[in-house]
Amino acid sequence: MFVRIVKLSFHPEHCAAFLANFELMKQQIRNAPGNRLLELYQDKTNSNVFFTYSYWETEDDLENYRQSALFNEVWTFTKQLFNAKPEAWSVDKIAVLP
């Protein structure tokens, strides 16, 4: 399993539209084959910056999602709202401390 972290920065006037669309799509994204967790965070000092954390069983699962009609629908809508290029990292979890 690995973690995908995506930083999304929006024009402030588009944050509500992003959040509304995320609310509509989040369960479908979470139910994508191989997805084990989906979280959304908002930066405390820059409220138009968000981060998604998603846990995937395999890199193929993430790639299959990225090639899906669902991703295309989500990304087509979301990318219109950006004020900066999104950044993404795929990372392996090394330690978890309860």
N, C-alpha and C positions, 0 to 999 in steps of 0.2 A: 504494500500500500504506500502511496505517496500523496503529498499535499500540493495543491495548486493554489498559488496566491496571486491575485490580480488586483492591481491598483487602478482605480477608475476616478478620473477628475472631471467634474462637470461644470458647465456654466451654472452659476447659482440659481438662475431662474428655471433650470431644467431638473433640479434635484427631485422635486415632487413628482414629475413625470417618470423619472427613473425608478423612484420608490414604488409608485403605483404599478409600473410594469413588472418590477421584481416581485411584488406581492402576487400578481397574476400568474407568473411563470415559475416561481420558486419550487413548487411541488413537482412540476414536470421535470425541472432540472434535477431535483433531488432523486427522482425516480428513474433517471437515466441509468441504463445498465452499467454496473460497476461503480456508481457513485455511492459513497457511504456516509457523507456528511456535507452539508452546505451551510455556510455561515456568512452573514453580511455584517460588516463593521463600518462605522462612520468615524472619521478623524475628529478628535475633541477640539482641536484648535482651528481646523480648516473644514468647516461643515460641508463643503462641496466635494470632499475627497472621501471615497469609499474603498473598502477592500473586501473582496470575496475570498473565502477559504473553502476549498472543496477537497474532500478526500476521495481518492480513486483507487480501485483495486489494482489496475494495471495502466501503463501508459497507453496501451491499445484502447482501453475503455475511454480514456479522455479523448484520444484522437477520434474514436468513433462518434463521441458526442460532438466534437468540433466539426465533424463532417455531416452532422444530422440536420434535418429540416428545422428541428427545434432550435438548435444553436443559431442557424441562419436567421430565424425569426427574431430571436432575442438580440443577436448582435446587430442586425440591420436597424432595429429600433434604437438600441443603446448608443451606437457609434455616432449617431446624429447629434447627441447631447454633449459630447466631450468638449472640454476646453484645452485638453492636453492629450498627447499620445498615451494610451494605456500601457502599463508595464505588467509583466507576468513572470512568475518564477515557478518552476517545478522543483520541489525539495523533498528529501527523505527525512522523516522524523527520526531523530537520534535518541531523544530521551523524553519521558513524560514523568513529571513529579506530581503525585496526588496531593 
